Amino acid sequence: MAKERSTPLASKRGAWAVIYCATTGKFLLGKRSSAVNNSGAWNLFGGRVESDEAPTKALVRELAEEAGWRVKPKRLSKLGRVAGSKNSQRVGDRELYYYLVKVDKEFVPRLNHEHSGYGWFKHKRLPGKYNLPTAVAIELGLLKNI
């Protein structure tokens, strides 16, 4: 994978993991808690890329913080990048990075205060309400072709 570097819009960047269990064909999503914005929405694990971070490093940090899961950057396979502009209502001026992490068995994440629950879901049985980065990933079909 090519070396990633930070950009001036780093505060507008985010990185998310599509965590897929190969043996069950299910995806891991977290349910946002009342302690954070968009409470009750389901989301991929991940979050903001800090100004001094590459997206892969940010995602490794976010997975440890949010799910208590330590993953090595080499396990992340880039799925895509969505860059918006101020003219794009859906994404705005954000940069969204998506990575696939395949696991052999479903695991129980150790959730922090940002999540009140989690679930493993088949693609055709995903729950309803999503945060923006997760909705964009689903709309783009990033979960369909795995």
C-alpha positions in Angstrom: 0.0 0.0 0.0 1.3 3.5 -0.9 2.4 5.7 2.0 -0.4 8.1 3.1 0.3 11.6 4.3 -1.7 14.2 6.0 -3.4 17.1 4.3 -4.4 20.6 5.3 -8.0 19.4 5.6 -7.0 16.7 8.1 -9.8 17.7 10.6 -12.3 16.9 7.8 -10.8 13.4 7.2 -12.1 10.2 8.6 -11.2 6.5 8.3 -13.6 3.6 8.8 -13.3 -0.2 8.9 -15.6 -2.6 7.2 -15.1 -5.5 9.5 -16.2 -8.7 7.8 -16.4 -12.3 9.2 -15.6 -14.6 6.3 -17.1 -17.7 7.9 -20.5 -16.2 8.7 -20.8 -13.6 5.9 -21.6 -10.9 8.5 -20.4 -7.3 9.1 -19.7 -5.7 12.5 -21.5 -2.5 13.3 -21.6 -0.4 16.5 -24.6 1.4 17.9 -23.9 5.0 18.9 -24.6 5.8 22.6 -26.4 8.8 24.0 -23.0 10.2 25.0 -22.2 11.2 21.4 -23.9 12.8 18.5 -26.3 10.8 16.3 -27.3 8.6 19.2 -28.9 5.3 18.2 -27.4 5.3 14.8 -25.4 2.3 13.6 -22.0 2.8 12.3 -18.8 1.3 11.0 -16.0 1.6 13.6 -13.6 4.4 12.9 -13.5 8.2 13.1 -11.5 11.4 12.7 -8.0 11.4 11.2 -5.8 13.8 13.2 -3.6 16.3 11.4 -0.4 14.3 12.0 -1.9 10.9 11.1 -2.2 8.8 8.0 -5.7 7.3 7.6 -4.5 3.8 8.4 -2.8 4.9 11.6 -5.9 6.8 12.6 -8.1 3.7 12.0 -5.8 1.5 14.1 -6.1 4.0 16.9 -9.9 4.3 16.5 -10.4 0.6 16.5 -8.4 0.3 19.8 -10.3 3.2 21.4 -13.9 2.3 20.2 -13.8 -1.5 20.1 -10.8 -2.4 22.2 -9.4 -4.2 19.2 -5.8 -4.1 18.3 -5.2 -4.6 14.6 -2.0 -4.2 12.6 -2.1 -1.8 9.7 -1.0 -4.5 7.3 -4.5 -6.2 7.9 -6.3 -3.2 6.5 -7.1 -3.5 2.8 -8.1 -0.2 1.2 -11.7 -0.3 -0.2 -12.0 3.3 -1.3 -11.8 7.0 -0.7 -14.7 9.5 -1.1 -13.8 13.1 -1.4 -16.4 15.7 -1.4 -16.5 19.4 -2.0 -18.5 22.3 -0.6 -20.9 21.7 -3.5 -21.6 18.1 -2.4 -24.5 18.0 0.1 -23.9 14.4 1.1 -20.2 14.4 1.9 -19.5 18.2 2.1 -15.8 19.0 2.2 -14.8 15.7 3.9 -12.5 13.0 2.8 -13.7 9.5 3.8 -11.3 6.5 3.8 -12.7 2.9 3.9 -10.7 -0.2 4.7 -11.7 -3.9 4.8 -10.6 -6.1 7.8 -11.5 -9.7 7.4 -11.8 -11.9 10.4 -12.3 -15.7 10.7 -14.8 -15.6 13.5 -17.2 -13.1 15.0 -15.8 -11.5 18.2 -17.2 -9.4 21.0 -15.8 -5.8 20.9 -14.9 -4.0 24.1 -16.9 -0.9 23.5 -16.0 2.5 24.9 -18.5 5.3 25.9 -19.2 6.1 22.2 -21.2 2.9 21.7 -24.1 1.3 23.6 -24.1 -1.9 21.6 -22.9 -3.8 18.6 -24.2 -6.4 16.1 -23.0 -8.8 13.4 -25.3 -8.4 10.3 -25.6 -10.0 6.9 -25.6 -7.5 4.1 -29.3 -7.9 3.3 -30.2 -7.6 7.0 -28.4 -4.4 8.0 -30.2 -2.3 10.6 -31.8 1.0 9.6 -30.5 4.3 10.9 -26.8 5.0 10.0 -24.3 7.8 10.6 -23.1 9.6 7.5 -19.9 7.7 6.7 -21.7 4.4 7.1 -24.6 5.5 4.9 -22.1 6.6 2.2 -20.3 3.2 2.3 -23.6 1.3 2.0 -24.8 3.6 -0.9 -21.5 3.1 -2.7 -21.9 -0.7 -2.4 -18.7 -1.2 -0.4 -20.3 -3.9 1.6 -21.9 -5.8 -1.3 -18.8 -7.0 -3.2 -16.8 -8.6 -0.4 
